[in-house]
Amino acid sequence: MQTISNPEHFEVLTSTYDLVTIGSGSAARAAANEARRLGKSVAMIEHGTAGGTCLNVGCVPSKTLLAAAATRFAALHQNFPGIKTYAEPANLALLVNDKDQMITQFRDTFHVKGPVEAGINVLLGTAVFTPSENRDCVSLVVEGSEDSIQVQAKHVIIASGASPFIPEIPGLLDVDFLTSSSAMSLKSVPESLLVVGGNAIGLEQAQLFSRLGSKVKVIEVAPRIAPWLC
């Protein structure tokens, strides 16, 4: 089991914590940092990439690419007389590479080095709840790639993130479909794009690729778009 600990805050790796977070994304990091500020012992359990959904495949990459797409859109739709602007086809590979470099820097600064500096132990592996003989604590086993470690926690926050929902559409699994995560890693702008779902994420992706140059259509089963935002 790999662990990251800060010797300034912990002389030895303890197996009992005031707080354990399952996940290391934005919500988990905020809670863990506040607990450390209050002088509590904290561990974060992470089985994937540090930083969670928002940083790696959610808010940060989408808003970065949306800002770039908005710049292109504004150049193509300039309405002030006396000013001429234009925009060439988007080089999505360069945009995605720049986005990935920024995310890597954020991840290293705030989600890898940050917990160490705050005195938070990061346990790499999958969390499994187990029976506890101590009524005041919750027992967990962190199953890593090489070994496992058991920890006790007075409080546990489950902040395990999210993943794209794949609807049960006949024939969908027979085609090379995209999700909101994989779409933001494309290296070229698709000529056309069909977005299934007209809520926040679907409309966000539709706007992004439309402004980058794709012909986009949105399908929504509800009688109006953005039905969950009502």
Backbone as CSV, one residue per row, in Angstrom:
resi,resn,N_x,N_y,N_z,CA_x,CA_y,CA_z,C_x,C_y,C_z
1,MET,0.837,-1.194,0.000,0.000,0.000,0.000,0.872,1.245,0.000
2,GLN,0.657,2.115,-0.957,1.365,3.365,-0.996,0.661,4.365,-0.086
3,THR,1.438,5.090,0.676,0.875,6.136,1.513,1.696,7.397,1.344
4,ILE,1.046,8.528,1.547,1.738,9.811,1.555,1.469,10.423,2.911
5,SER,2.501,10.701,3.651,2.307,11.296,4.969,3.299,12.423,5.158
6,ASN,2.991,13.318,6.058,3.843,14.460,6.350,4.437,14.271,7.741
7,PRO,5.742,14.034,7.833,6.353,13.787,9.143,6.231,14.958,10.094
8,GLU,5.977,16.173,9.590,5.801,17.311,10.479,4.528,17.167,11.303
9,HIS,3.558,16.410,10.784,2.267,16.290,11.449,2.055,14.903,12.046
10,PHE,2.704,13.873,11.474,2.522,12.520,11.965,3.891,11.857,12.118
11,GLU,4.231,11.479,13.357,5.491,10.784,13.569,5.434,9.379,12.988
12,VAL,4.309,8.734,13.100,4.109,7.415,12.508,2.739,7.411,11.845
13,LEU,2.559,6.503,10.889,1.278,6.374,10.209,0.271,5.736,11.150
14,THR,-0.761,6.488,11.499,-1.763,5.959,12.409,-2.837,5.222,11.638
15,SER,-3.507,4.269,12.274,-4.579,3.531,11.608,-5.941,3.981,12.128
16,THR,-5.955,4.983,13.010,-7.214,5.533,13.519,-7.240,7.030,13.240
17,TYR,-8.340,7.489,12.618,-8.427,8.884,12.203,-9.726,9.498,12.695
18,ASP,-9.690,10.814,12.882,-10.923,11.538,13.182,-11.828,11.563,11.953
19,LEU,-11.218,11.657,10.766,-11.987,11.724,9.528,-11.278,10.958,8.417
20,VAL,-12.059,10.174,7.691,-11.566,9.519,6.477,-12.508,9.900,5.340
21,THR,-11.947,10.340,4.217,-12.754,10.612,3.036,-12.507,9.516,2.015
22,ILE,-13.578,9.049,1.410,-13.450,8.101,0.299,-13.535,8.930,-0.973
23,GLY,-12.399,9.154,-1.589,-12.284,10.061,-2.714,-11.358,11.206,-2.363
24,SER,-10.752,11.787,-3.405,-9.802,12.880,-3.178,-10.100,14.080,-4.061
25,GLY,-11.352,14.211,-4.473,-11.742,15.331,-5.333,-11.961,16.606,-4.555
26,SER,-12.622,17.549,-5.199,-12.787,18.884,-4.613,-13.538,18.859,-3.286
27,ALA,-14.641,18.111,-3.217,-15.429,18.056,-1.984,-14.634,17.396,-0.862
28,ALA,-13.977,16.276,-1.176,-13.187,15.579,-0.168,-12.032,16.448,0.317
29,ARG,-11.372,17.127,-0.616,-10.234,17.965,-0.240,-10.671,19.117,0.658
30,ALA,-11.823,19.735,0.348,-12.301,20.843,1.168,-12.608,20.377,2.588
31,ALA,-13.275,19.230,2.709,-13.610,18.696,4.030,-12.345,18.295,4.795
32,ALA,-11.416,17.663,4.097,-10.176,17.221,4.737,-9.349,18.408,5.213
33,ASN,-9.266,19.441,4.388,-8.496,20.624,4.781,-9.105,21.320,5.989
34,GLU,-10.453,21.384,6.032,-11.108,22.021,7.169,-10.887,21.210,8.442
35,ALA,-10.946,19.890,8.328,-10.694,19.039,9.492,-9.269,19.221,10.008
36,ARG,-8.309,19.332,9.106,-6.929,19.548,9.531,-6.783,20.917,10.191
37,ARG,-7.500,21.910,9.672,-7.446,23.244,10.266,-7.927,23.213,11.705
38,LEU,-8.865,22.303,11.979,-9.393,22.151,13.335,-8.554,21.212,14.191
39,GLY,-7.437,20.739,13.629,-6.520,19.900,14.389,-6.865,18.428,14.410
40,LYS,-7.694,17.970,13.484,-8.107,16.571,13.438,-7.170,15.758,12.541
41,SER,-7.073,14.460,12.830,-6.284,13.561,11.985,-7.154,13.096,10.821
42,VAL,-6.577,13.099,9.619,-7.357,12.859,8.408,-6.613,11.932,7.457
43,ALA,-7.380,11.062,6.823,-6.858,10.245,5.729,-7.815,10.339,4.555
44,MET,-7.271,10.284,3.355,-8.076,10.268,2.137,-7.773,8.971,1.394
45,ILE,-8.820,8.280,0.972,-8.664,7.035,0.221,-8.978,7.318,-1.245
46,GLU,-8.069,6.967,-2.122,-8.250,7.225,-3.553,-7.834,5.999,-4.352
47,HIS,-8.731,5.511,-5.205,-8.413,4.330,-6.011,-8.088,4.692,-7.461
48,GLY,-8.290,5.951,-7.826,-8.040,6.358,-9.209,-7.078,7.520,-9.279
49,THR,-7.423,8.496,-10.125,-6.566,9.655,-10.322,-6.902,10.732,-9.301
50,ALA,-5.888,11.278,-8.663,-6.099,12.331,-7.677,-6.807,13.518,-8.320
51,GLY,-7.710,14.123,-7.563,-8.407,15.303,-8.052,-9.868,15.085,-8.353
52,GLY,-10.265,13.825,-8.579,-11.670,13.516,-8.735,-12.299,13.981,-10.039
53,THR,-13.629,13.936,-10.060,-14.405,14.205,-11.268,-14.256,15.643,-11.755
54,CYS,-14.433,16.608,-10.867,-14.463,18.017,-11.266,-13.174,18.428,-11.963
55,LEU,-12.053,18.063,-11.394,-10.782,18.487,-11.965,-10.454,17.740,-13.249
56,ASN,-10.639,16.443,-13.257,-10.119,15.625,-14.352,-11.044,15.525,-15.568
57,VAL,-12.344,15.360,-15.333,-13.255,15.137,-16.471,-14.542,15.945,-16.378
58,GLY,-14.609,16.885,-15.440,-15.855,17.620,-15.229,-15.720,19.111,-15.451
59,CYS,-15.926,19.864,-14.378,-16.045,21.315,-14.463,-14.817,21.994,-15.056
60,VAL,-13.643,21.635,-14.601,-12.428,22.344,-15.020,-12.147,22.166,-16.510
61,PRO,-12.079,20.935,-17.024,-11.831,20.811,-18.469,-12.957,21.372,-19.334
62,SER,-14.210,21.172,-18.906,-15.316,21.664,-19.741,-15.333,23.179,-19.800
63,LYS,-15.134,23.844,-18.668,-15.156,25.307,-18.671,-13.957,25.874,-19.419
64,THR,-12.833,25.190,-19.377,-11.662,25.638,-20.125,-11.922,25.584,-21.624
65,LEU,-12.454,24.460,-22.097,-12.738,24.316,-23.522,-13.891,25.223,-23.955
66,LEU,-14.877,25.424,-23.073,-15.981,26.334,-23.390,-15.483,27.764,-23.574
67,ALA,-14.531,28.169,-22.754,-13.973,29.515,-22.877,-13.249,29.672,-24.212
68,ALA,-12.515,28.634,-24.603,-11.815,28.676,-25.890,-12.815,28.737,-27.041
69,ALA,-13.863,27.919,-26.952,-14.876,27.897,-28.006,-15.612,29.229,-28.087
70,ALA,-15.842,29.863,-26.945,-16.513,31.163,-26.932,-15.672,32.228,-27.622
71,THR,-14.354,32.130,-27.483,-13.461,33.073,-28.149,-13.587,32.950,-29.665
72,ARG,-13.624,31.699,-30.149,-13.784,31.477,-31.595,-15.148,31.979,-32.071
73,PHE,-16.173,31.691,-31.293,-17.533,32.100,-31.658,-17.637,33.621,-31.751
74,ALA,-17.026,34.313,-30.797,-17.072,35.779,-30.782,-16.363,36.356,-32.002
75,ALA,-15.262,35.708,-32.394,-14.525,36.189,-33.562,-15.340,36.012,-34.836
76,LEU,-16.141,34.960,-34.908,-16.947,34.691,-36.092,-18.231,35.518,-36.132
77,HIS,-18.625,36.093,-35.003,-19.890,36.832,-34.926,-19.663,38.227,-34.353
78,GLN,-18.723,38.925,-34.933,-18.383,40.275,-34.489,-19.386,41.254,-35.094
79,ASN,-20.054,42.053,-34.259,-21.154,42.908,-34.719,-20.852,44.402,-34.659
80,PHE,-19.606,44.770,-34.373,-19.285,46.190,-34.268,-18.707,46.697,-35.590
81,PRO,-19.281,47.758,-36.141,-18.742,48.308,-37.390,-17.345,48.869,-37.178
82,GLY,-16.522,48.697,-38.184,-15.159,49.221,-38.097,-14.170,48.243,-37.518
83,ILE,-14.643,47.094,-37.067,-13.752,46.067,-36.524,-14.013,44.774,-37.275
84,LYS,-12.969,44.196,-37.830,-13.096,42.961,-38.582,-12.348,41.839,-37.876
85,THR,-13.038,40.778,-37.603,-12.416,39.613,-36.969,-12.744,38.369,-37.779
86,TYR,-11.948,37.352,-37.604,-12.194,36.083,-38.276,-11.598,34.972,-37.419
87,ALA,-11.961,33.745,-37.720,-11.444,32.593,-36.983,-11.234,31.434,-37.938
88,GLU,-10.079,30.826,-37.858,-9.780,29.640,-38.650,-10.374,28.411,-37.962
89,PRO,-10.407,27.271,-38.648,-10.886,26.044,-37.994,-10.111,25.754,-36.714
90,ALA,-10.807,25.255,-35.711,-10.181,25.008,-34.406,-9.227,23.824,-34.476
91,ASN,-8.065,23.976,-33.859,-7.114,22.877,-33.697,-7.397,22.247,-32.337
92,LEU,-8.290,21.280,-32.332,-8.732,20.701,-31.063,-7.610,19.962,-30.348
93,ALA,-6.702,19.364,-31.094,-5.589,18.646,-30.472,-4.757,19.579,-29.599
94,LEU,-4.492,20.810,-30.095,-3.724,21.773,-29.305,-4.518,22.248,-28.094
95,LEU,-5.821,22.470,-28.278,-6.657,22.897,-27.156,-6.697,21.842,-26.060
96,VAL,-6.875,20.583,-26.462,-6.948,19.492,-25.488,-5.605,19.304,-24.792
97,ASN,-4.515,19.434,-25.522,-3.199,19.300,-24.911,-2.961,20.397,-23.877
98,ASP,-3.345,21.630,-24.211,-3.203,22.736,-23.272,-4.069,22.508,-22.041
99,LYS,-5.291,22.016,-22.261,-6.197,21.704,-21.146,-5.591,20.624,-20.245
100,ASP,-5.015,19.601,-20.843,-4.427,18.509,-20.060,-3.223,18.977,-19.251
101,GLN,-2.407,19.847,-19.828,-1.258,20.377,-19.093,-1.697,21.192,-17.886
102,MET,-2.737,21.996,-18.070,-3.257,22.800,-16.964,-3.793,21.896,-15.848
103,ILE,-4.548,20.864,-16.222,-5.103,19.949,-15.225,-3.992,19.228,-14.476
104,THR,-2.947,18.815,-15.190,-1.824,18.144,-14.541,-1.171,19.047,-13.506
105,GLN,-1.015,20.324,-13.851,-0.419,21.269,-12.909,-1.312,21.466,-11.693
106,PHE,-2.612,21.646,-11.914,-3.543,21.791,-10.801,-3.543,20.552,-9.914
107,ARG,-3.560,19.376,-10.553,-3.595,18.122,-9.799,-2.360,17.985,-8.908
108,ASP,-1.199,18.271,-9.483,0.043,18.126,-8.729,0.107,19.106,-7.574
109,THR,-0.380,20.346,-7.824,-0.290,21.381,-6.797,-1.303,21.192,-5.681
110,PHE,-2.566,20.967,-6.045,-3.637,20.994,-5.050,-4.053,19.611,-4.542
111,HIS,-3.807,18.552,-5.307,-4.318,17.246,-4.917,-3.235,16.208,-4.654
112,VAL,-1.983,16.514,-4.981,-0.878,15.617,-4.648,-0.007,16.255,-3.569
113,LYS,0.523,17.440,-3.847,1.356,18.126,-2.860,0.510,18.749,-1.749
114,GLY,-0.685,19.223,-2.108,-1.540,19.900,-1.132,-1.851,19.072,0.106
115,PRO,-2.327,17.824,-0.048,-2.605,17.009,1.136,-1.370,16.763,2.001
116,VAL,-0.206,16.571,1.371,1.031,16.367,2.130,1.324,17.586,2.992
117,GLU,1.202,18.758,2.386,1.478,19.990,3.127,0.475,20.226,4.248
118,ALA,-0.754,19.705,4.080,-1.782,19.875,5.113,-1.717,18.795,6.181
119,GLY,-0.847,17.806,6.019,-0.754,16.735,7.007,-1.826,15.682,6.857
120,ILE,-2.267,15.457,5.619,-3.298,14.456,5.337,-2.636,13.215,4.768
121,ASN,-2.962,12.055,5.309,-2.442,10.802,4.767,-3.309,10.367,3.593
122,VAL,-2.700,10.094,2.461,-3.410,9.618,1.279,-3.130,8.134,1.110
123,LEU,-4.180,7.333,1.157,-4.068,5.890,1.018,-4.574,5.499,-0.358
124,LEU,-3.731,4.883,-1.157,-4.082,4.538,-2.526,-4.655,3.130,-2.582
125,GLY,-5.911,3.038,-2.950,-6.571,1.745,-3.031,-8.084,1.921,-3.011
126,THR,-8.789,0.807,-2.908,-10.249,0.795,-2.883,-10.747,0.603,-1.464
127,ALA,-11.686,1.428,-1.033,-12.221,1.347,0.325,-13.311,0.286,0.415
128,VAL,-13.238,-0.524,1.461,-14.257,-1.541,1.727,-14.645,-1.436,3.201
129,PHE,-15.934,-1.258,3.472,-16.396,-1.208,4.861,-16.402,-2.614,5.449
130,THR,-15.945,-2.734,6.692,-15.917,-4.014,7.395,-16.524,-3.839,8.782
131,PRO,-16.988,-4.922,9.407,-17.550,-4.816,10.758,-16.526,-4.267,11.746
132,SER,-16.998,-3.442,12.658,-16.108,-2.852,13.651,-16.566,-3.231,15.048
133,GLU,-15.611,-3.607,15.879,-15.919,-3.930,17.273,-16.029,-2.665,18.118
134,ASN,-15.532,-1.564,17.600,-15.570,-0.288,18.306,-16.794,0.488,17.848
135,ARG,-17.745,0.701,18.743,-18.976,1.401,18.381,-18.744,2.868,18.044
136,ASP,-17.618,3.401,18.452,-17.324,4.807,18.201,-16.601,5.032,16.880
137,CYS,-16.270,3.958,16.177,-15.513,4.084,14.937,-16.104,3.213,13.838
138,VAL,-15.832,3.610,12.626,-16.151,2.808,11.451,-14.871,2.139,10.978
139,SER,-14.986,0.889,10.592,-13.815,0.145,10.150,-13.814,0.016,8.628
140,LEU,-12.656,0.260,8.023,-12.510,0.125,6.580,-11.212,-0.618,6.258
141,VAL,-11.232,-1.328,5.166,-10.020,-1.927,4.616,-9.738,-1.235,3.298
142,VAL,-8.503,-0.763,3.144,-8.077,-0.141,1.896,-7.312,-1.193,1.107
143,GLU,-7.918,-1.665,0.041,-7.328,-2.729,-0.766,-6.514,-2.116,-1.892
144,GLY,-5.178,-2.262,-1.799,-4.292,-1.732,-2.820,-3.888,-2.793,-3.818
145,SER,-3.044,-2.414,-4.769,-2.618,-3.346,-5.806,-1.674,-4.404,-5.268
146,GLU,-0.980,-4.096,-4.163,-0.006,-5.039,-3.618,-0.420,-5.600,-2.263
147,ASP,-1.013,-4.789,-1.411,-1.437,-5.256,-0.098,-2.620,-4.435,0.369
148,SER,-3.044,-4.650,1.603,-4.200,-3.952,2.166,-3.836,-3.415,3.534
149,ILE,-4.598,-2.412,3.965,-4.408,-1.840,5.282,-5.774,-1.555,5.882
150,GLN,-5.911,-1.803,7.182,-7.169,-1.554,7.866,-7.068,-0.259,8.640
151,VAL,-8.105,0.560,8.550,-8.126,1.826,9.267,-9.445,1.954,10.015
152,GLN,-9.404,2.741,11.063,-10.589,3.068,11.847,-10.859,4.561,11.690
153,ALA,-12.128,4.933,11.617,-12.473,6.341,11.438,-13.651,6.710,12.324
154,LYS,-13.535,7.849,13.000,-14.663,8.349,13.782,-15.753,8.902,12.862
155,HIS,-15.341,9.435,11.728,-16.284,9.959,10.745,-15.777,9.601,9.350
156,VAL,-16.713,9.297,8.447,-16.373,8.967,7.059,-17.226,9.823,6.127
157,ILE,-16.598,10.426,5.151,-17.308,11.159,4.098,-17.124,10.390,2.788
158,ILE,-18.247,10.011,2.168,-18.181,9.344,0.868,-18.279,10.411,-0.213
159,ALA,-17.157,10.660,-0.869,-17.084,11.655,-1.943,-16.411,10.983,-3.138
160,SER,-17.062,9.923,-3.616,-16.441,9.051,-4.608,-16.641,9.506,-6.047
161,GLY,-17.245,10.688,-6.245,-17.336,11.240,-7.588,-18.476,10.665,-8.404
162,ALA,-18.380,10.829,-9.711,-19.447,10.405,-10.608,-18.842,9.864,-11.892
163,SER,-19.665,9.180,-12.658,-19.246,8.673,-13.962,-20.410,8.838,-14.930
164,PRO,-20.128,8.925,-16.232,-21.209,9.118,-17.207,-22.213,7.960,-17.166
165,PHE,-23.495,8.316,-17.287,-24.564,7.312,-17.342,-24.740,6.849,-18.788
166,ILE,-24.708,5.545,-18.991,-24.886,4.976,-20.324,-26.315,4.445,-20.417
167,PRO,-27.201,5.109,-21.161,-28.601,4.678,-21.228,-28.746,3.372,-22.005
168,GLU,-29.826,2.665,-21.728,-30.098,1.406,-22.417,-30.815,1.688,-23.736
169,ILE,-30.063,2.115,-24.722,-30.595,2.407,-26.054,-30.213,1.259,-26.980
170,PRO,-31.170,0.630,-27.631,-30.845,-0.485,-28.535,-29.800,-0.092,-29.579
171,GLY,-28.741,-0.899,-29.674,-27.699,-0.661,-30.655,-26.586,0.258,-30.200
172,LEU,-26.756,0.916,-29.044,-25.759,1.881,-28.598,-24.400,1.227,-28.365
173,LEU,-24.408,0.049,-27.764,-23.151,-0.620,-27.447,-22.456,-1.172,-28.688
174,ASP,-23.136,-1.122,-29.825,-22.539,-1.613,-31.071,-21.808,-0.526,-31.848
175,VAL,-21.867,0.716,-31.350,-21.204,1.824,-32.036,-20.165,2.457,-31.114
176,ASP,-19.284,3.216,-31.692,-18.212,3.868,-30.937,-18.714,5.218,-30.427
177,PHE,-19.530,5.185,-29.364,-20.129,6.415,-28.843,-19.165,7.152,-27.916
178,LEU,-19.468,8.420,-27.694,-18.699,9.255,-26.787,-19.483,9.499,-25.505
179,THR,-18.791,9.834,-24.437,-19.419,10.327,-23.223,-18.948,11.764,-23.008
180,SER,-19.515,12.423,-22.029,-19.091,13.792,-21.738,-17.614,13.845,-21.355
181,SER,-17.076,12.731,-20.842,-15.663,12.680,-20.473,-14.777,12.454,-21.689
182,SER,-15.080,11.427,-22.468,-14.219,11.099,-23.607,-14.314,12.140,-24.718
183,ALA,-15.443,12.834,-24.823,-15.579,13.853,-25.869,-14.557,14.964,-25.690
184,MET,-14.206,15.260,-24.443,-13.262,16.352,-24.184,-11.814,15.923,-24.359
185,SER,-11.600,14.714,-24.876,-10.247,14.247,-25.193,-10.076,13.991,-26.687
186,LEU,-11.079,14.366,-27.495,-10.960,14.207,-28.935,-9.814,15.065,-29.478
187,LYS,-9.191,14.591,-30.548,-8.083,15.321,-31.151,-8.500,16.131,-32.374
188,SER,-9.714,15.927,-32.842,-10.206,16.716,-33.973,-11.690,16.989,-33.776
189,VAL,-12.152,18.087,-34.337,-13.558,18.473,-34.209,-14.391,17.598,-35.146
190,PRO,-15.385,16.863,-34.611,-16.225,16.039,-35.490,-17.063,16.898,-36.425
191,GLU,-17.300,16.390,-37.643,-18.105,17.130,-38.606,-19.522,17.320,-38.092
192,SER,-20.067,16.286,-37.436,-21.411,16.375,-36.864,-21.440,15.613,-35.555
193,LEU,-22.395,15.973,-34.718,-22.483,15.363,-33.394,-23.943,15.295,-32.966
194,LEU,-24.356,14.141,-32.473,-25.699,13.951,-31.928,-25.574,13.830,-30.416
195,VAL,-26.201,14.731,-29.687,-26.143,14.734,-28.226,-27.453,14.176,-27.691
196,VAL,-27.366,13.078,-26.966,-28.547,12.444,-26.373,-28.697,12.970,-24.946
197,GLY,-29.668,13.840,-24.739,-29.881,14.437,-23.422,-29.728,15.938,-23.481
198,GLY,-30.812,16.656,-23.196,-30.787,18.110,-23.275,-30.778,18.786,-21.930
199,ASN,-30.050,18.205,-20.987,-29.919,18.862,-19.692,-28.581,19.592,-19.632
200,ALA,-28.127,19.909,-18.429,-26.964,20.786,-18.271,-25.739,20.286,-19.018
201,ILE,-25.351,19.038,-18.779,-24.125,18.534,-19.389,-24.290,18.367,-20.893
202,GLY,-25.435,17.842,-21.329,-25.663,17.680,-22.753,-25.642,19.005,-23.495
203,LEU,-26.309,20.020,-22.942,-26.336,21.335,-23.582,-24.954,21.985,-23.563
204,GLU,-24.214,21.739,-22.503,-22.855,22.270,-22.417,-21.976,21.681,-23.521
205,GLN,-22.054,20.363,-23.706,-21.270,19.714,-24.753,-21.741,20.152,-26.139
206,ALA,-23.056,20.303,-26.294,-23.598,20.742,-27.579,-23.087,22.134,-27.938
207,GLN,-23.113,23.038,-26.987,-22.623,24.392,-27.231,-21.140,24.384,-27.543
208,LEU,-20.385,23.599,-26.794,-18.940,23.533,-26.995,-18.594,23.146,-28.428
209,PHE,-19.153,22.027,-28.890,-18.763,21.535,-30.208,-19.399,22.340,-31.342
210,SER,-20.569,22.922,-31.098,-21.157,23.792,-32.102,-20.269,25.012,-32.345
211,ARG,-19.765,25.582,-31.276,-18.914,26.762,-31.407,-17.531,26.424,-31.953
212,LEU,-17.134,25.165,-31.817,-15.865,24.734,-32.400,-16.004,24.388,-33.876
213,GLY,-17.254,24.264,-34.353,-17.455,24.033,-35.775,-18.247,22.808,-36.154
214,SER,-18.723,22.011,-35.197,-19.520,20.828,-35.510,-20.969,21.204,-35.798
215,LYS,-21.630,20.379,-36.608,-23.073,20.490,-36.779,-23.717,19.626,-35.696
216,VAL,-24.422,20.236,-34.785,-24.882,19.548,-33.574,-26.404,19.482,-33.530
217,LYS,-26.916,18.318,-33.149,-28.336,18.142,-32.853,-28.458,17.551,-31.453
218,VAL,-29.489,17.999,-30.731,-29.737,17.522,-29.365,-31.068,16.788,-29.334
219,ILE,-31.086,15.609,-28.710,-32.319,14.837,-28.523,-32.662,14.821,-27.040
220,GLU,-33.902,15.195,-26.708,-34.350,15.189,-25.313,-35.723,14.534,-25.245
221,VAL,-35.862,13.528,-24.391,-37.120,12.785,-24.302,-38.215,13.599,-23.612
222,ALA,-37.833,14.535,-22.743,-38.812,15.364,-22.042,-39.415,16.391,-23.007
223,PRO,-40.550,16.997,-22.659,-41.196,17.969,-23.542,-40.455,19.295,-23.655
224,ARG,-39.397,19.490,-22.899,-38.627,20.720,-22.996,-37.168,20.407,-22.680
225,ILE,-36.265,21.287,-23.115,-34.861,21.104,-22.765,-34.636,21.541,-21.321
226,ALA,-33.530,21.087,-20.780,-33.161,21.390,-19.389,-34.297,21.096,-18.421
227,PRO,-34.933,19.920,-18.487,-36.080,19.635,-17.611,-35.692,19.564,-16.138
228,TRP,-34.461,19.140,-15.831,-34.051,19.012,-14.441,-33.701,20.338,-13.822
229,LEU,-33.586,21.375,-14.639,-33.201,22.680,-14.129,-34.399,23.546,-13.786
230,CYS,-35.611,23.000,-13.948,-36.814,23.777,-13.660,-36.942,24.041,-12.159
